[in-house]
Amino acid sequence: MNTTLPSDLSSPPTATIGANREIHFGRFDQPIAKPAIAALGRQCRARTKRWQYTSLTLAEHFVAIAVADLGYAAHAFVYVVRHPQDPGSPQRAIEHASLTLTQSLRPALHMAESSIAGTSTWRRRGEHIAITWRTHGRSVAVTAVPGWHLDLDWPLGTQRLRGQIVVDRPVASRCLALVHPVAPNQPAYTHKEAGLPAVVDLRFGDEAIVGPAVATIDWTVGWMSRETRWKWTSAAWLTPDGRRAGLNLSAQVYDDDAGHSRENAVWLDGQLWPLRGVRYDVPANPASEPWRIRSLGGDEVDLTFHPRGARSERLNVGLIVSEFVQPYGSFTGRIRAPNGPDLSLDGVFGVVEDHLSRW
């Protein structure tokens, strides 16, 4: 099967699945309002996985929040990294992850119907996450910008992380929304966006994590293959002249026949430029040694990632196995987008990931 998709981005359909069960494969510059794929049948419903991920980069903190429906289990995590601008200053990272079987009489997780409708919530034994799409942003009186409101009350070590986050999605922003055949007649939909404006108001014990931030979002639903592997890069930052920039790269999961991932893109102040495929040179010790990320052809992407620490996890709950390492640290190098910006990265904070799932 030829899975090569067009290089341009078009306007999205209303739904991922049409009235006659046809799948609207393609790349789009706005989210799909009805991305559900359950209409494809019982087997699809049993193999459907969904997750919602948000990250925030502040001047000296990085915060990541995720909820995921893995089919037989539900998963959520929050972690905070302190990354002072002085490279010699000490790093600090703290996290808490939670897992529950979805057969429970009182399931912990409810997923929103799409990235731009409803609320994803996690409630379980003193753990609370709510991610709500709002069409009016922070306040009707202040801004008409739509976006996501996050409410957190989450245990981290011996203390709690509490407060709110607002991620704006300016009306003129473009995203990368992809409907891709991960296998014949098995679609996955993902909405990726990076470099979004955000405001963080969190308390971690006596410490305030407050201020403007740049954000990334990942909302995904897919009829995934039994074994799924991917490598991933995510970053959001302010350029030296104060512009909001973002980056999303991957390999192995959304590739076309030539090995080019269809979700690769760079953002600058809400505008989007697709990038072609990249290859990852993953070191023997991925949590501590540099990674290289380079274009499969040409010089669009040439990055070195320097880990400062890592989040890793091994889940084994019968039918579900998830093994990954997600180092956090800094990028150096360059991104040259075709017909777009030429960006130099020098100490830009972000994450990479090497992931294997059997589900």
Secondary structure, 3 states (H helix, E strand, C coil): CCCCCCCCCECCCCECECCCCCECCEEECCCCCECCCHHHCHHHHHHEEEEEEEEEECCCEEEEEEEEECCCEEEEEEEEEECCCCCCCCCEEEEEEEEEECCCCCCCEECCCECCECEEEEEECCEEEEEEEECCCCCCCCCCCCEEEEEEEEEECCEEEEEEEEEECCCCCCCEEEEEEEECCEEEEEEEEEEEEEEEEEEECCEEEEEEEEEEEEEEEEECCCEEEEEEEEEEEECCCCCEEEEEEEECCCECCCCCECCCEEEECCEEEECCCEEEECCCCCCCCCEEEEECCCCCEEEEEEEEEEEEEEEEECCEEEEEEEEEEEEEEEEECCCCCEEEEEEEEEEEEEEEEEC
